[in-house]
Amino acid sequence: MKAVLLSARDGSISVGEIPPPAVQWGTVLIRNSYSLISAGTERATLETGASSLVGKARQRPDQVRQVLNTARQLGIVETYRMVQDRLDRPMTLGYSCAGEVIAVGEGVDDITPGMRVAAGGAGYASHAEIVAVPRNLVVPVPEGVEDRWAAFATVGAIALHGIHQADAVPGSRVAVIGLGLVGQLTLRLLRAYGYDTVGVDQDAAAVDAARAGGFVAHVRTAEDLTGTIARHWGGARADAVLVTAATSSTDPVELAGCLARDRATVVVVGDVKVAPSRSSYYHKELSVRYSRSYGPGRYDPRFEEAGQEYPEGYAPWTERRNLAEVLRLVPKLDLEGLDPRVFAVEDAAEAYRVLNAERPRRRVALLLRYPGTADLTEPPRRQDEPTTWSPPAAEARIAAIGAGNFATKMLFPHLRRERGVSFSWVASARGLTAVQQSRRWGFRSVAESAVHGLASGDADCVMVLSRHDSHGHYAAEVLRRGTALYCEKPLGLTEQELDEVAAAWSRSGAPALVGFNRRFAPAVRDLRATLPEGAPLQVVYRVFAGRLPADHWYFDQRQGGRLLGEVCHFIDTANFLVPGRPVSVTATGVDSGDPTSAQSVTLQIAYADSSTASIVYGGLTPPGAPKEFIEVACDGVAARIEDFASLTVWKGGKTSASVYRGGPKGHAEEMRALTRLLRGEQVAEADFPLALWSSLVTCRTAAALATSGPVATDPVTPALAEALGCTPGASVAGHDCGREASPRPAPVGRGTSGV
């Protein structure tokens, strides 16, 4: 499909072919007919892209701070590479569109295929033939409203929310400062509701456009502007002033103070500098309110992505209701009077040249039109019978589902250095990421979707690198097709998912590796080698993980939280060190008993050989603290790993210390192990049943948060129990599961303890 792309490096516009986005839970797939170019927002984005690195830094000091923080953590060289990679990534533009629904994801029950809808949201409702938009950012288009006018809904919602923030009753006097697209729509909405309006802009062409629409409007430089407007209102001042301008000047907000009556409200809608003189605002006791985009719900992933509704009594006018209200009012808004210029999507570059034209040749409204022929190709049918795996005769072809920051920073660079592998296809949820990473890493093709890629058969190993809630499904599907699997942690979020993965693995005979990289870390490997065989261990693992913001995607209920998504790492490392099988786990959430929202967790695992592992995961710690300490004690040996940079061992009256430059956490060694597995070799650390154990214990840890005592860790689902050598539902005391005190190093074989 065609999509409008912006080069973050030089600000150039192109129309590229990218795969359509995937329909996911809670999303609506829309075939666009029109999308609206937001003049102010998109012009600013283009100007930032076209500026030099210094210019970009001046315009986005927040991103400069992020870069500096990254440099402190990863070093200058790695940070430079990350910045260059980001500049090479094309960006989508646009956030207001309309078209026809062609598919809906699970959880969407009020939108159906075939409906005409309007949609909003940067990164979702973009300038592309097909877009995937969360349900709470999609509304039906009423009968009689054309798609080209419905495409104005999102920008109109920005204007409408500003009006709501003014809290002025119909009939009130309202001044609008800034008559770009948002300002023109604000005037039209105010008129539809019965307000008495006046518009102001420094651009005479914008003022003329407002006057052509039947509004009273004045140029900012007009003589005695304040007096002229007051005389229009019979000597009165504005009950409310909406500032819809975009400028670094303080003048619009200063002017608002002059136009406002005593105790009026000034609403800041546009991107302006708010630094008025104290006197004008103090003496009138003015109220200043900010208007946040389309309305309540904006920037809240729980509302926009997870589909959670707000209580109507507290937030009656959400961004979704604002979208619907704009569409209801379209017949009263005279949008045709804005005289929008329409461009075919193929001519988007010309549209943006018009957008950046010098005044007075700029147009208030620009639309992109789509042919309406883009569609999804029919996914190939899945093979009825699973196939079995055999090592590739030549080069191992590796494909990827997902290619985000972690994969491109920690996995692909190491994998590309390995001999005997090549990158086959890559797929991503939105398509654009796959296109960019395909070029960067040399993937031979970009799959339209993961389903299309898997059906192609063009891979000996598929890496599952997508969001956590998709891991279990994709991992099982890869193995069912007789393809080797690398799945980034977590392997699954539920025991049912783990059972399906275990069943597929047992049946296919394919190698499988989970991204528990710490067991591959040189310090952990050396620690395990120094421990005596058969001795019960006391393991203490302390993690200062640091606080995550409340809106981090980890806290999306569908993604499982930090426990299922990150603490599984440390559970696996403890399981790797201890030879006995885990039999029970106890857990306490320091800040929450909900595994999805808990940031700090303390847990203890008991093992069949009397070993114990205590894991203290601090998710509320400040930045700068050393992250991970591992201490192990047993008969005659004590050892400590500090952030994987050093290992100290006390044994036999002697102290030995090893230093590991850079504190490697095992990512390079893990990718080397993957290539060895694909050649049919055995790798001690690549123990897939152990990964299943660790994943199962993590699920039971989540359950243990809700109890006051230990929770047994024996498997109860049949395929998982079989893969672990257990009887389903075996009691903790029964000891009829496998993995009893294996010798060190643990031998790895397809039929025993690994892949």
KAKA-V784926 format. One record per backbone hydrogen bond with DSSP energy under -0.5 kcal/mol. NH is the residue of the N-H (numbers start at 1). CO is the residue of the C=O. E is the energy in kcal/mol with one decimal. If there is no record, write none. Layout:
BEGIN
{{NH;CO;E} {NH;CO;E}}
END
This chain:
BEGIN
{{3;16;-2.1} {4;127;-2.9} {5;14;-3.3} {6;91;-2.8} {7;12;-2.5} {8;6;-0.7} {8;89;-0.6} {9;87;-0.7} {11;7;-2.4} {14;5;-2.3} {16;3;-2.5} {16;14;-0.6} {18;1;-2.4} {18;16;-0.6} {22;429;-3.7} {24;22;-0.6} {26;106;-3.1} {27;24;-2.1} {28;133;-2.7} {29;103;-3.1} {30;28;-0.6} {30;131;-3.1} {31;100;-3.3} {32;30;-0.8} {32;129;-2.1} {33;98;-2.9} {34;98;-1.9} {35;368;-1.8} {36;96;-2.8} {37;366;-2.7} {38;36;-0.6} {39;37;-1.0} {42;38;-2.6} {43;39;-1.9} {44;40;-1.9} {45;41;-1.8} {46;42;-2.3} {47;43;-2.3} {48;44;-2.1} {49;45;-2.3} {50;46;-2.3} {51;47;-0.9} {51;48;-0.7} {56;52;-3.1} {57;53;-2.3} {58;54;-2.2} {59;55;-2.0} {60;56;-2.0} {63;60;-0.7} {64;60;-1.4} {65;61;-2.0} {66;62;-1.6} {67;63;-2.3} {68;64;-2.4} {69;65;-2.3} {70;66;-2.3} {71;67;-2.4} {72;68;-1.8} {73;69;-1.4} {74;70;-3.4} {75;71;-1.8} {79;75;-1.7} {80;76;-2.6} {81;77;-2.0} {82;78;-2.0} {83;79;-2.5} {84;80;-2.5} {85;81;-2.3} {86;82;-2.3} {87;83;-2.3} {88;84;-1.4} {89;85;-0.6} {89;86;-1.0} {90;88;-0.5} {91;6;-2.5} {93;4;-0.8} {95;36;-0.5} {97;119;-2.2} {98;34;-2.4} {99;117;-2.3} {100;31;-2.2} {101;115;-2.8} {102;29;-2.9} {103;29;-1.3} {105;27;-2.8} {108;105;-1.5} {109;107;-0.7} {114;101;-2.9} {115;112;-1.8} {117;99;-2.7} {118;139;-2.6} {119;97;-2.5} {120;137;-1.9} {121;95;-1.3} {123;94;-0.7} {124;121;-2.0} {125;121;-2.3} {126;124;-2.0} {127;93;-2.7} {128;126;-1.7} {129;2;-2.4} {131;30;-2.4} {133;28;-2.6} {133;131;-0.5} {135;26;-2.8} {137;134;-2.3} {138;135;-1.8} {139;118;-2.4} {141;116;-2.6} {142;140;-0.5} {145;142;-1.7} {146;144;-0.6} {149;146;-0.6} {150;146;-2.1} {151;147;-1.7} {152;149;-1.6} {153;150;-1.9} {156;152;-2.6} {157;153;-2.1} {158;154;-1.4} {159;155;-1.6} {160;156;-2.6} {161;157;-2.5} {162;158;-1.6} {163;159;-1.7} {164;160;-2.3} {165;161;-2.2} {166;162;-1.2} {166;163;-0.5} {167;163;-0.8} {167;164;-0.9} {168;163;-0.6} {172;169;-1.9} {174;172;-0.5} {174;196;-2.8} {175;240;-2.1} {176;198;-2.8} {177;175;-0.5} {177;242;-2.6} {178;176;-0.6} {178;200;-3.5} {184;180;-2.8} {185;181;-2.3} {186;182;-2.2} {187;183;-2.3} {188;184;-1.8} {189;185;-2.5} {190;186;-2.6} {191;187;-2.2} {192;188;-2.1} {193;189;-1.5} {194;190;-0.7} {194;191;-0.8} {195;190;-2.7} {196;172;-2.5} {197;195;-0.7} {198;174;-1.5} {199;216;-2.4} {200;176;-2.4} {201;218;-1.7} {204;202;-0.6} {207;203;-1.9} {208;204;-2.7} {209;205;-2.1} {210;206;-1.9} {211;207;-2.5} {212;208;-2.5} {213;209;-0.9} {213;210;-0.5} {214;211;-2.0} {215;210;-2.0} {217;215;-0.6} {218;199;-2.3} {220;201;-2.0} {222;219;-2.0} {225;222;-0.9} {228;224;-2.6} {229;225;-2.3} {230;226;-2.1} {231;227;-2.5} {232;228;-1.7} {233;229;-1.3} {234;231;-1.8} {235;230;-3.2} {236;230;-0.7} {236;233;-1.0} {238;259;-2.7} {239;173;-2.0} {240;173;-1.5} {241;265;-2.4} {242;175;-3.0} {243;241;-0.6} {243;267;-3.2} {244;177;-2.5} {244;242;-0.9} {245;177;-0.7} {247;271;-1.5} {254;250;-2.2} {255;251;-3.2} {256;252;-2.0} {257;253;-1.6} {258;254;-1.3} {259;255;-2.3} {260;256;-1.6} {261;238;-2.7} {263;284;-3.2} {264;261;-1.5} {265;239;-1.4} {266;287;-3.4} {267;241;-3.0} {267;265;-0.5} {268;266;-0.5} {268;289;-3.2} {269;243;-2.3} {269;267;-0.9} {270;243;-2.5} {272;270;-1.4} {273;247;-0.7} {273;249;-1.1} {274;272;-0.5} {275;273;-0.9} {281;277;-1.1} {282;278;-3.2} {283;279;-2.4} {284;280;-0.8} {285;281;-0.7} {285;282;-0.6} {286;281;-2.0} {287;264;-2.4} {289;266;-2.9} {289;287;-0.5} {291;268;-2.4} {292;290;-0.6} {293;291;-1.1} {295;292;-1.7} {296;317;-0.8} {298;295;-2.1} {300;297;-1.8} {301;299;-0.8} {303;300;-1.0} {304;300;-2.8} {305;301;-1.6} {306;301;-2.4} {307;303;-0.5} {308;302;-2.7} {314;311;-1.6} {315;311;-2.4} {318;316;-0.9} {319;296;-2.5} {322;318;-2.4} {323;319;-2.1} {324;320;-2.1} {325;321;-2.4} {326;322;-2.2} {327;323;-1.9} {328;324;-1.9} {329;325;-1.7} {330;326;-0.8} {330;327;-0.7} {332;329;-2.4} {333;329;-0.6} {333;330;-1.7} {334;330;-0.6} {337;334;-1.1} {338;335;-1.6} {339;336;-1.8} {341;365;-2.0} {343;367;-2.7} {345;369;-2.1} {347;344;-2.2} {348;345;-1.7} {350;347;-0.6} {351;347;-1.7} {352;348;-2.2} {353;349;-1.4} {354;350;-2.1} {355;351;-2.0} {356;352;-1.7} {357;354;-1.3} {361;358;-2.1} {366;37;-0.6} {367;341;-2.7} {368;35;-2.9} {369;343;-3.0} {370;33;-2.3} {387;480;-0.8} {389;508;-1.6} {392;678;-0.6} {396;420;-2.9} {397;395;-0.5} {398;396;-0.6} {398;422;-3.0} {399;461;-2.7} {400;425;-2.0} {401;463;-3.1} {402;400;-0.7} {402;427;-3.6} {408;404;-2.2} {409;405;-1.7} {410;406;-3.2} {411;406;-0.6} {411;407;-1.4} {412;407;-2.8} {415;411;-2.6} {416;412;-2.5} {417;413;-0.7} {417;414;-0.5} {418;414;-0.5} {418;415;-1.1} {421;418;-0.6} {422;396;-2.4} {424;398;-3.1} {424;422;-0.5} {426;445;-1.2} {427;400;-2.3} {432;430;-1.2} {435;431;-1.9} {436;432;-2.3} {437;433;-2.7} {438;434;-2.1} {439;435;-1.7} {440;436;-2.0} {441;437;-2.6} {442;438;-1.5} {443;438;-1.1} {444;423;-1.1} {444;424;-1.1} {445;424;-1.8} {447;426;-2.0} {447;445;-0.5} {453;449;-2.4} {454;450;-2.8} {455;451;-2.2} {456;452;-1.1} {456;453;-0.6} {457;453;-0.6} {457;454;-1.0} {458;453;-0.5} {459;457;-1.2} {460;397;-2.7} {461;397;-1.8} {462;484;-2.4} {463;399;-2.7} {464;462;-0.6} {464;486;-3.1} {465;401;-2.9} {465;463;-0.8} {470;467;-1.9} {471;468;-1.3} {472;468;-0.5} {474;470;-2.4} {475;471;-3.0} {476;472;-2.1} {477;473;-2.1} {478;474;-2.7} {479;475;-2.0} {480;476;-2.4} {481;477;-1.2} {481;478;-0.5} {482;479;-2.1} {483;478;-1.7} {484;460;-2.0} {485;511;-2.4} {486;462;-2.1} {487;513;-2.5} {488;464;-2.4} {488;486;-0.5} {498;494;-2.0} {499;495;-2.3} {500;496;-2.0} {501;497;-2.2} {502;498;-2.7} {503;499;-2.5} {504;500;-2.1} {505;501;-2.6} {506;502;-2.6} {507;503;-1.8} {508;504;-2.1} {509;505;-1.8} {513;485;-2.1} {515;487;-2.5} {516;514;-2.4} {517;515;-1.6} {519;516;-1.0} {520;517;-1.9} {521;518;-1.1} {525;521;-2.7} {526;522;-2.5} {527;523;-2.1} {528;524;-2.6} {529;525;-1.7} {530;526;-1.2} {530;527;-0.6} {531;527;-0.8} {531;528;-0.8} {535;532;-0.9} {538;633;-2.5} {539;537;-0.6} {539;612;-2.6} {540;631;-3.1} {541;614;-3.2} {542;540;-0.5} {542;629;-2.6} {543;616;-3.0} {544;627;-3.3} {545;543;-0.9} {545;618;-1.7} {546;618;-1.3} {547;621;-1.3} {552;549;-2.1} {555;552;-2.0} {556;553;-1.6} {559;556;-2.2} {560;556;-0.6} {560;557;-0.7} {561;554;-1.3} {562;598;-0.5} {563;595;-0.8} {564;560;-0.9} {565;561;-1.7} {566;562;-2.6} {567;562;-2.1} {568;563;-0.9} {569;566;-1.7} {570;566;-0.6} {570;567;-0.6} {571;567;-2.0} {572;568;-2.3} {573;569;-1.9} {574;570;-2.0} {575;571;-2.4} {576;572;-2.4} {577;573;-1.7} {578;574;-2.2} {583;606;-3.3} {584;606;-1.4} {585;711;-2.0} {586;604;-2.3} {588;602;-2.7} {590;588;-0.6} {590;600;-2.2} {591;600;-0.7} {595;593;-0.6} {597;594;-0.5} {598;594;-2.5} {601;617;-1.9} {602;588;-2.6} {603;615;-2.4} {604;586;-2.5} {605;613;-2.9} {606;584;-2.5} {607;611;-2.2} {608;581;-2.7} {610;607;-1.6} {612;537;-2.5} {613;605;-2.1} {614;539;-3.3} {615;603;-2.9} {615;613;-0.5} {616;541;-2.7} {616;614;-0.5} {617;601;-3.1} {617;615;-0.7} {618;543;-3.4} {618;616;-0.7} {619;617;-0.9} {621;618;-0.5} {625;622;-0.9} {629;542;-2.6} {630;641;-2.2} {631;540;-2.9} {632;639;-2.2} {633;538;-2.3} {634;637;-2.4} {636;634;-0.5} {637;634;-1.6} {638;650;-1.9} {639;632;-2.2} {640;648;-2.4} {641;630;-2.9} {642;646;-1.9} {643;628;-3.4} {643;641;-0.6} {645;642;-2.3} {646;642;-0.8} {647;658;-2.4} {648;640;-2.6} {649;656;-2.8} {650;638;-3.4} {651;649;-0.6} {651;654;-2.7} {652;636;-0.8} {654;651;-1.7} {656;649;-2.6} {658;647;-2.7} {660;645;-3.2} {661;659;-0.6} {663;660;-2.2} {670;666;-2.4} {671;667;-2.1} {672;668;-1.9} {673;669;-2.3} {674;670;-2.0} {675;671;-1.8} {676;672;-1.8} {677;673;-2.5} {678;674;-2.0} {679;675;-0.9} {679;676;-0.6} {680;677;-1.7} {681;676;-2.5} {686;683;-1.0} {687;685;-1.9} {688;686;-0.9} {691;687;-1.5} {692;688;-2.2} {693;689;-2.5} {694;690;-2.8} {695;691;-2.3} {696;692;-2.6} {697;693;-3.0} {698;694;-2.0} {699;695;-2.0} {700;696;-2.3} {701;697;-2.1} {702;698;-1.9} {703;699;-1.5} {704;700;-2.3} {705;701;-1.3} {706;703;-1.3} {707;704;-1.6} {711;585;-2.7} {713;583;-1.7} {721;717;-2.3} {722;718;-2.4} {723;719;-2.4} {724;720;-1.6} {725;722;-1.3} {726;721;-3.5} {727;736;-0.6} {728;726;-0.5} {729;715;-2.9} {730;715;-0.6} {730;727;-2.1} {734;731;-0.6} {735;731;-0.7} {738;724;-1.3} {741;739;-0.8} {742;579;-1.0} {752;749;-1.2} {754;749;-1.9} {755;686;-1.7}}
END
